[in-house]
Amino acid sequence: MPYVNIKITTPGVTKDHKRRLIQGVTQLLVDVLDKKPEHTHVVIDLVDEENWGFSGELTSVLRGNDTPD
C-alpha cells in the first residue's frame, strides 16, 4: 500500500490543483511500480508560508509577502 505525503505552501493552491496532484502521483506509482490505484494513498499537507523556510529565512519573507522582524 503506497503512501505519499505532499507538503506545499498554501498560496494559490486550488481544489483542482490538489485533485491533479493526487491523480498524477497515483498514475506515476501505477506506471513505475505497477501499484494498484485503489491501494494508493496520497495526502496533501498545506503549510502556511510563515511555517516554512529555506536558506535560513521564512518562505513568506523570501517571496516578499512578509518582512523579517
C-alpha positions as CSV (number, residue, x, y, z in Angstrom):
1,M,0.0,0.0,0.0
2,P,1.9,3.1,-1.2
3,Y,1.5,6.2,1.0
4,V,2.7,9.6,-0.5
5,N,2.7,12.8,1.6
6,I,3.0,16.1,-0.3
7,K,3.7,19.2,1.6
8,I,3.2,22.5,-0.2
9,T,2.7,26.1,0.9
10,T,-0.8,27.5,0.7
11,P,-1.0,30.5,-1.6
12,G,-2.7,29.8,-4.8
13,V,-3.4,26.1,-4.3
14,T,-6.9,25.2,-5.6
15,K,-9.0,22.1,-5.2
16,D,-8.3,21.4,-8.9
17,H,-4.5,21.6,-8.2
18,K,-4.9,19.1,-5.4
19,R,-7.0,16.7,-7.5
20,R,-4.5,16.8,-10.3
21,L,-1.6,16.2,-7.9
22,I,-3.4,13.2,-6.4
23,Q,-4.2,11.8,-9.9
24,G,-0.7,12.4,-11.2
25,V,1.1,10.8,-8.2
26,T,-1.3,7.8,-8.3
27,Q,-0.7,7.3,-12.0
28,L,3.1,7.6,-11.5
29,L,3.0,4.8,-9.0
30,V,0.9,2.7,-11.4
31,D,3.3,3.4,-14.3
32,V,6.7,3.0,-12.5
33,L,5.9,0.5,-9.7
34,D,2.8,-1.3,-11.0
35,K,0.9,-0.3,-7.9
36,K,-2.9,-0.6,-7.8
37,P,-4.6,2.8,-7.7
38,E,-7.2,1.5,-5.2
39,H,-4.4,0.8,-2.7
40,T,-2.5,4.1,-3.2
41,H,-3.0,6.9,-0.6
42,V,-1.9,10.5,-1.3
43,V,-2.1,13.1,1.5
44,I,-1.5,16.8,0.8
45,D,-0.5,19.0,3.7
46,L,-0.9,22.7,3.2
47,V,1.7,24.7,5.1
48,D,1.4,28.4,5.7
49,E,4.4,30.3,4.3
50,E,5.2,31.5,7.8
51,N,5.7,27.9,8.9
52,W,8.1,27.0,6.1
53,G,11.6,28.2,5.4
54,F,14.8,27.6,3.4
55,S,18.1,29.3,3.0
56,G,17.8,30.4,6.7
57,E,14.7,32.5,6.1
58,L,10.9,32.3,6.2
59,T,9.3,31.5,2.9
60,S,6.9,34.4,3.3
61,V,9.9,36.8,3.6
62,L,11.7,35.3,0.6
63,R,8.6,35.7,-1.5
64,G,8.2,39.3,-0.4
65,N,4.9,38.6,1.4
66,D,6.3,39.5,4.8
67,T,9.1,41.4,6.4
68,P,11.6,40.0,8.8
69,D,11.1,41.0,12.5
